[in-house]
Amino acid sequence: MGLLYALRFLTIIPVPYKQGENMAKVGGSAAFFPVAGLLIGTLLFGAERLFNLLFIPEVNAALICLLWIVISGGLHLDGLADLADGLGGGRTKEEKLSIMKDSRSGAFGVLALVILVLLKWSLIIQMMTEGNQFYLILIPMSARWITMNFIVMFPSARKEGMGSFFKKHMGVWKPVIAGIFTLTIVFILGGLPAILICLTTLLLLGIAALIISRILGGLTGDAYGSLIETGEVLMMLLIPVALRVLDL
């Protein structure tokens, strides 16, 4: 049941909503975020293999980017845009949080979206060119597990909201169990380089989360979505670095 809740929240898969659902169980579904990420990644990898038979790499990568956005309903990209607008447009913490609640996207949000999608597109092309497509399976799963840790580690910037809702029901043990699952899959499929990429991303994204938390007085649902998107791109950037460092 927890996996179904996670899929309903993180994807466009039509998992029905029922009246009177146990909100503690819905909030606890965050423990299944990496599993949902693994399913997303498997879909992306399968689509890439199919598109590779039909299209040139540039078109293939564009279709993968589109599928990546569609399968999540643009949820995390919306968070990235809101966070960029808030950090770039407000002077005080209160102003930044108020801007982030505005459903309209400003210049900072649009720029953040354009840069991130361009980076994803070009990095997917590099992954395909260098034969590292299997990382598409690992990246969505790892980014969601990494962000789970930040839900536990940092306070909520708002007393109410999606971020504080999941934090309330998270618990310390869920990221640990999810971490064992995630790192096991990462090691099986990618070996030492993939583990190095995942843990380095955890460290670098943790620094970013700390900075955001100090600016906003905590993290929000938008911040979590932004960290997932940023984490995915960061892992893609680290793939060639890790492989060259380890001379693989």
Buried (B, 14 or more C-beta within 10 A) or exposed (E): EBBBBBBBBBBEEEBEEEEEEEEEEBBBBBBBBBBBBBBBBBBBBEBBEEBEEEEEBEEBBBBBBEBBBEBBBBBBBBBBBBBBBBBBBBEEBEEBBEBBEEEEBBEBBEBBBEEBBEBBBBBBBBBBEEEBBBBBBBBBBBBBBBBBBBBBBBEBBBEEBBBBBBBBBBBEEBBBEBBEBBBEBBEEBBEEBBBBBBBBBBEBBBEBBBEBBEBBBBBBBBBBBBBBBBBBBBBBBBBBEBBEEEEE
